[in-house]
Amino acid sequence: MEVTEFPRRNRLDLNTPAEKAIHDAIQEVEKVGADPKLTDIVIMLGKAKDLLSDFIDKE
């Protein structure tokens, strides 16, 4: 069986403080409730985290 490594960005223990802050912000928004606007916020924060991770991974 082949073992596949998870990307660094998906391992919270390897996230930078900035990536962790965005992750934490997503968790806090999720606690607010269910609403299409909140879903949009979570999606935008997720995209921001992905862009930050792309930048960090290129360094």
GROMACS elastic network, one bead per residue, 0.5 to 0.9 nm:
[ bonds ]
;  ai    aj funct       b0    kb
    5     8     6  0.86908   500
    6     9     6  0.81815   500
    6    10     6  0.64551   500
    6    11     6  0.71600   500
    7    10     6  0.55194   500
    7    11     6  0.70557   500
    8    11     6  0.53994   500
    8    12     6  0.81496   500
    8    13     6  0.87517   500
    8    14     6  0.60424   500
    8    15     6  0.71361   500
    8    53     6  0.86475   500
    8    57     6  0.83740   500
    9    12     6  0.72444   500
    9    14     6  0.70976   500
    9    15     6  0.60931   500
    9    16     6  0.89238   500
    9    19     6  0.81567   500
    9    49     6  0.87850   500
    9    50     6  0.79907   500
    9    53     6  0.60982   500
    9    54     6  0.86719   500
    9    57     6  0.84534   500
   10    13     6  0.89028   500
   10    14     6  0.81708   500
   10    15     6  0.78764   500
   11    14     6  0.54401   500
   11    15     6  0.64829   500
   12    15     6  0.50360   500
   12    16     6  0.84634   500
   12    19     6  0.85754   500
   12    20     6  0.70123   500
   12    23     6  0.87149   500
   13    16     6  0.85524   500
   15    18     6  0.78382   500
   15    19     6  0.56237   500
   15    20     6  0.59026   500
   15    53     6  0.84805   500
   16    19     6  0.51998   500
   16    20     6  0.61628   500
   16    21     6  0.85911   500
   16    53     6  0.88226   500
   16    56     6  0.85994   500
   17    20     6  0.50312   500
   17    21     6  0.60857   500
   17    22     6  0.87884   500
   18    21     6  0.50694   500
   18    22     6  0.65022   500
   18    23     6  0.87226   500
   18    49     6  0.85405   500
   18    52     6  0.82030   500
   19    22     6  0.52954   500
   19    23     6  0.62694   500
   19    24     6  0.86680   500
   19    49     6  0.59968   500
   19    50     6  0.87551   500
   19    52     6  0.70418   500
   19    53     6  0.71301   500
   20    24     6  0.60403   500
   20    25     6  0.85160   500
   20    49     6  0.88155   500
   21    24     6  0.50438   500
   21    25     6  0.61360   500
   21    26     6  0.86832   500
   22    26     6  0.62730   500
   22    27     6  0.87126   500
   22    45     6  0.66158   500
   22    46     6  0.78211   500
   22    48     6  0.78623   500
   22    49     6  0.62083   500
   23    26     6  0.51874   500
   23    27     6  0.64328   500
   23    28     6  0.88512   500
   23    45     6  0.80884   500
   23    46     6  0.79014   500
   23    49     6  0.74827   500
   24    27     6  0.50344   500
   24    28     6  0.62912   500
   24    29     6  0.87477   500
   25    28     6  0.50937   500
   25    29     6  0.62565   500
   25    30     6  0.86218   500
   25    42     6  0.85999   500
   25    45     6  0.78577   500
   26    29     6  0.51861   500
   26    30     6  0.62039   500
   26    31     6  0.88186   500
   26    41     6  0.81557   500
   26    42     6  0.56802   500
   26    43     6  0.88258   500
   26    45     6  0.65781   500
   26    46     6  0.75651   500
   27    30     6  0.51040   500
   27    31     6  0.65227   500
   27    42     6  0.86590   500
   28    31     6  0.51825   500
   28    32     6  0.68524   500
   29    32     6  0.53326   500
   29    33     6  0.76023   500
   29    38     6  0.67848   500
   29    39     6  0.86856   500
   29    41     6  0.77333   500
   29    42     6  0.69588   500
   30    33     6  0.61565   500
   30    34     6  0.76132   500
   30    38     6  0.75227   500
   30    39     6  0.82252   500
   30    42     6  0.75418   500
   31    34     6  0.85716   500
   32    38     6  0.80350   500
   33    38     6  0.76038   500
   34    37     6  0.85484   500
   34    38     6  0.66941   500
   34    39     6  0.74570   500
   35    38     6  0.52203   500
   35    39     6  0.63337   500
   35    40     6  0.87594   500
   36    40     6  0.62612   500
   36    41     6  0.87383   500
   37    40     6  0.50089   500
   37    41     6  0.63510   500
   37    42     6  0.87874   500
   38    42     6  0.62786   500
   38    43     6  0.86290   500
   39    42     6  0.51119   500
   39    43     6  0.62018   500
   39    44     6  0.86373   500
   40    43     6  0.50891   500
   40    44     6  0.61684   500
   40    45     6  0.86092   500
   41    44     6  0.51000   500
   41    45     6  0.61124   500
   41    46     6  0.84719   500
   42    45     6  0.51131   500
   42    46     6  0.60310   500
   42    47     6  0.86156   500
   43    46     6  0.50213   500
   43    47     6  0.62533   500
   43    48     6  0.86503   500
   44    47     6  0.50842   500
   44    48     6  0.61942   500
   44    49     6  0.86669   500
   45    49     6  0.61699   500
   45    50     6  0.85982   500
   46    49     6  0.51012   500
   46    50     6  0.62227   500
   46    51     6  0.86850   500
   47    50     6  0.50172   500
   47    51     6  0.61821   500
   47    52     6  0.85701   500
   48    51     6  0.51508   500
   48    52     6  0.61612   500
   48    53     6  0.85430   500
   49    52     6  0.50496   500
   49    53     6  0.60263   500
   49    54     6  0.85257   500
   50    53     6  0.50123   500
   50    54     6  0.60906   500
   50    55     6  0.86219   500
   51    54     6  0.50319   500
   51    55     6  0.62842   500
   51    56     6  0.86857   500
   52    55     6  0.50839   500
   52    56     6  0.61807   500
   52    57     6  0.85465   500
   53    57     6  0.59236   500
   53    58     6  0.85334   500
   54    57     6  0.51826   500
   54    58     6  0.63329   500
   54    59     6  0.89392   500
   55    58     6  0.53273   500
   55    59     6  0.66312   500
   56    59     6  0.52835   500
